[in-house]
């Protein structure tokens, strides 16, 4: 194991370096453009109305600062770990653990948001299933199916992800191609908001832009992470921002009072294609949610498993199923907690708090650029001009968004962070040999 205070060399000889530049770019795009785009246009319209495309651009500008910092910091490393590894290298094992802990909760909250989105779009086809006990039954059945798929084996899970990823792209392409010529100024004029909430709008868009960091986790399998990470992040962000901007414009230009809808893409495609458009968007959204949640349930329990192996989380979470060779307890725990969060909160509530949590490790990664430059010199891979200045701007952006949160939200964030400390302290006491 490498020292926690220095960037890590190539220490992953067991992995095949097969991920090239364009593979990584696709992973960034796929990791960000998930199922959230099927719900957020309505939330954004409700918050900022006719100016909602500008809110998307503002969030894109803020995330650009963060992505630039990630490009330099990520290019320093050639092994698995992503933000967890960066934090350990820059700040030591305690902060590294907390970043890993918050990363887990970000994914749990994102999964919960997506489960709610599944039910919202199911309600477009079968309204009775979107409320009360049927809602809970649908969510439970969905989570159980996904958990079983992942426990049975990686092959079945990855097949699901590959198949369902394609499905989310079809309605987005149709919406943009068919919708742009049909954008109506009179419809846009209906998107009135008396008191626009810009900070909340930018925050929810941080949820939409989040996920790019997951593409950096398998650095040990990238052909040339020092060269490719910066390229993939910047090209991927350009594509993502363009898609979000165009989708938002089409929604507010085709759906009157879009902020009042629960399934905006279904409504927009309904305007463009009639009832078949509603069905297409609803089915695609549900498939996309299933695919995204399957992917999250495949990837995130591996982080839980690794942290448990290091003694940083309870040891049962490190167990591997004797037949299926999967971290079955980590998968089950992830699924159960995600289900509880989904039942307790809405799509918007879970998405918002997911964005709040990730702001913490975004800011820490940006600060790591300054720390690692001072300790190890200029980046050997992607070098960000005026890097410390941009890092400070990015940290300021994150701090600004956090400062706008309610007292209750900040206390929940603090409590969530503190909840991980007993696990870390127990791991220190046990003097795990890998630490």
N, C-alpha and C positions, 0 to 999 in steps of 0.2 A: 504493500500500500504506500502511496506517496504521502509526503508530509502535507499536513492540512494548511500550511501557510504559503505554499509555493505552487505555481502552475504545474500541471502534471504532464509528463511526457507520454509517449505512446506506450501504454502498459496494458494493452488489450490484445495479446497475441492470439487468443482463442477465437477472435471474431474475424470474419471475412469483410474486408473493406470493399463493399460493392455499391455503396450509395454515392452516385455521382452528383455533379452540380445541378443538373436539371431534375434528377430524382429528388434532391433535397428541396429545390424550389417548389416542386409539386407537393411535397410533404408539408411545406409551410402553408401553401394555399389551401390544401385539404384540411389542415389542422385548424385553420381560422374560419374558413367559410363552412360552417357546420349548419346545424339546424336552427341556430338562433336567428338567422336572417329571415326565417319564416314568421317570426313573431315580432322582432324589434322595429320594423318600419312603422307599425301602429303605435308602439310605445313612444317612438321618437316624434311622430306626428302629434301625439297628444301633449307632448312636452314643449315643442317649439313650432308646431304648425307649418305654415308655408316656408319657414326658414329651416326646416329640418335637414335638407341637404347640406346647409352650411354647418349644422351641428355635426354631421358625419365628417365633413372636411376638417373641422376643428379637432375632433377626436383623432382623425388621421394624422394631423400635424403633430399632436402630442405623442402619439404612438410612434411616429417617425423618430423623434428624439430618443425614445427608449430603445427602439430597434437598432439605431446606430450604435448605441452603447453595447447592446447584446452582440452586435456583429464583431466588435473588437474583443470583448471579453470572451465570447465563445470561441473565437479563432485561436485563443491561447491553449486550448485543451484538445487532446486527442483520445480521450476515454469517455465512457458513459458517465452520466450524472446530471448534466444540464445545470440548472440554477442551484441545486443542492451541492454539486461539486464546486461551482464558482464561489458560493458563500463559505464553504469549508476552507477553500484556498485563500480567500481574502480575509476572513474574520476568525477562523478556527471552528472547532467541532460544535460548540454550543449554537452559534448562529447558523451553521450549516444544518444542524438538526431542526431548528425552528423554521428555516426556509423549506426543508423537506416536509415538515409538519403542515405548514400553511399551504404548500403545493397540493397535498392530499385533500385538504379541506376545500380548496378552490375547485378541484375536480368533483368532489362530492356535491357541492352547491351547483356546479354546472350541470351535473347529471340530474339533480333534482329539478332544475329549471327546464331541462329538456323533457323530463317525464310529464311535467305540466303542459308543455307545448304539445306533446303527443295527444293528450286528452282534449286540448282546445281544438285541434284539427279533426280529431275523431268526432267531436261535437258538431262539426259542419256536416257530417254525413249521418250521424246518429245522436241527436242532441241529448237524449235521456242518459247516455253513457258518460256525459261530461260533468255530472253533478252528483252530490251525495254519495251513497254507498256504491253505486256502479262505478263512479270515478275511482274510488279506493280499490275496488276489485280489479279494474282494468290496469291500474298502476302496479298492483301486486303481481298480477299475472305476467305483465311485461317484464318486471324486474326478475321474477323467478325464471322466466324463459332465458333471459340474457345471462343470468348467473349460471344456470345449468349448462348453457352453451359454452361458457368460458371454463367451467370446471371440467367438462368432458374433454376439452382439448383445444390447443391453440389453432389447429388446422381448421376446425369448424368455425371458430371465431373469426379468423382472418378471412375465410371465404365469405362470411356474412359482411364484413367490412368492405371488401373489394366490390361485392355486388351492389351494396346499398349506397356506396359513395357516388356511383354513376347516377343513381336515381335523383339525387338532389340537384344535379347540374342541369337536367332537362328542363324543369319548369323555370329556372332562373334564366336560361338562355331564351326560352320562349317569351318570358315576361319582358325581357329587355328588347328583343328583336321586334315583337309585335306591339309592345307598349309605348316605346318612344315616339313613333309616329302618331299615337293616339292621345298624347298628353294634352289636356284641355285646360286652358287658363281659367275658365269658369269653375272647373272642379278644384283647381288649386286655390281659388279664392275662398272656397268653403273651409279651408284648413286654418281657421282662426283660433288663436290662443291669446286670451287677455293678458296673461302674465307668464311669458315663456320662462321655463326653468332650464337655463343653459347648463348649469353645473350637473344636474341630474341627467340631462341628455348626453353630455360628454361622458359621464360615468357609465351609463348603460351601453354606450358605444364602445367603451373599453372592454366590456364583456364580449361584444361582437368581434373586436380586433384581437382579443386574447386567444391564446392557444399556439401562437407561433413558437413559443419556448419549448413546447413538447417535441417539435421537429428536431430540436437540438440534443435531445436526450441520447440518441444512439451515435454519439460522436466517434465511438470506437469502431463503427462500421462504415464511416465515411471515407472515401478515397483520399480526399485532401481537405479536411475541415478548415485549415488555415486559409486556404484560397477560396473555398466554396461557400462558407457560412455567410459572409458579408454579401456576396452576390445573391444567394438564395433569399435572404431576408429582405433585401431592398427590392428585387424584382417581384417577389411574392407580395410585398406590401403595396406596390404600385398596382398590381392586378386586383388585389382585394379592395383597395380604396375605390378603384374605378367601378367595380361591381356593386359595392355598397351604395355609391353615389347614384348610379343609374337606377338601381332597384328602388331606392327611396324616391327619386324623381318620378318614376313610373307610378308608384303607389299613390302618392299625393296628387298626381295628375290624372288618375283614372278612377279613384275611389273617393266619393264625396264623404267628408267628415271621417277620414281614415283613422283618426285617433280613437274613434269610438268602436272600431272593429276589433275582434279578438283573433281573427285569422286573416291578416291583410293580403297575403299573396293569393289565398283562395278567392277573396273578394275581387282582387285586381284581375286575375285570370278569368273570373266569372264575368266581369265586364267585357273582356276581350274575346272570350270563347264561348260564353254562355255556361249552362250547367256542366258541360264536360270539363270546362276549365276549373270549376270549383272542385270537382272530383279529382282531377289530375293533381292540383296543388295540394289537396288534403292528403291524398295517398302518398305523394312524393314527400311531403313533410313528415308523415308518420314513418315512412321507410327511412328517411334521413335521420330522424331521432333514434330509431332502432339501431341504425348503423353507427351513429356517433356514440351512443351509450354502450353499445357492444365494444367499441374501440376503447372507450374510457375504462370499462370493466376489464378489458384485456391488459391495458398498459398500467393503470394506476396501482392495482394490487401488487404489481411487480415492485414498485417503489416501496410499498408497505412491507413486502416480503424481504427486500434488501435491508431496510432499516431494522426489521425484526432480527435478521441474521446478524447484524452488527450489535445486537443487544439493546437497541434504542427503542424498540416497541416490544410488547409481550411476545414471548417465544412461540406460542401456538401459531402466531401469524406467519412464522417462518416455515411451517410444516408444508410438505409437498405430498400430494395425493399419491399413494403407493401404486395405483393403477394408471391414472391419467397424467401423472407428473406435472401437475399444476398446483399453484399455491391456493388450495381450495378454501382454507380458512380466511385468508386475506380477501379473496373474492366474495365470500359470503358476508363478511363484516362490511366491506365496501357497499355491497348491494343493499344490505339491511339499513345502514345509515342513510344512504341516498334515498331510499324509499321513505324513511321517516321524515326527512327534510322536504321531500316532494309533497307528502300528505299535509305537512304543517304549513307550507308556504305556497305562494303563487309563482308563476313564471317570472314576473317582474321582480318580486322580492328576492328570490333565489339568485337571479341573474345579477341584480344590483349588489348583493353582498359578496357574490363570487368576484365581481370586479373590485370591490373594496379590499378584499383579502389579497388579491394578486398585486395591488398597488404597492404593498409592503415589500414583496421580494423583487418587484420591478425596480423600486428605488434602491434597494440594497445592491442589485446587480449593476445599476448605473454607478453607484458609489464605488463598487469594486474596480471599475475602470481606473479610477484615480489611485486606489490602494495598490493595485497590481503594477501600474506604471511606476510608482515610487519604489516598489520592492523589486521588480524584475525588469524594469526598463521598458522601452518601446515594444509594442506588440510585434511578435514575429510573423503574424499573419496579416489580417485586416487592420490597417492603421487609420484611426479616425482623426482627421485634421481638427485642431482645437478641441480634442477629446475631453479634457477636464472641464472646459467651458460648457460644452454640450451636455456632459454628464450632470453638471450643476443645474442647467435648464431642465433636464429631464426629471431630476430629483425635485426641483421646484414645482413642476407640473404635477407630479404625484402628491407632493405635500399640499398643494392647492386643492386638489380633489378631496383628499382626506380631511382637510380643514373645513370643508363644506358639509361634512356628514353630521348627523345628529349626535347629541351626547350619548344616546342609547346605542347607536350603531358603533361608536368608537369604544364604548365600554364592552360591547359584545366582542369586538375585534381584540381588545386587550385580554378579555377572559379566555377567548379561544387560543390566543398565543400562550398565555400562562398555563393553560390546561395541558400543554405538552411537556412542561418542565418536570413534573414527577417522573415521566418516562426517561427523560434524559438523566436526571439525578440518579435514578435506579441503575441505569446503564453504567454511569461513572462508578457507582459503588460496587457493582459486580466485576469491575475491571475486566471487561470483555477483551479477550486476547487480540481481536481484530482492531481495536481502537488504539 
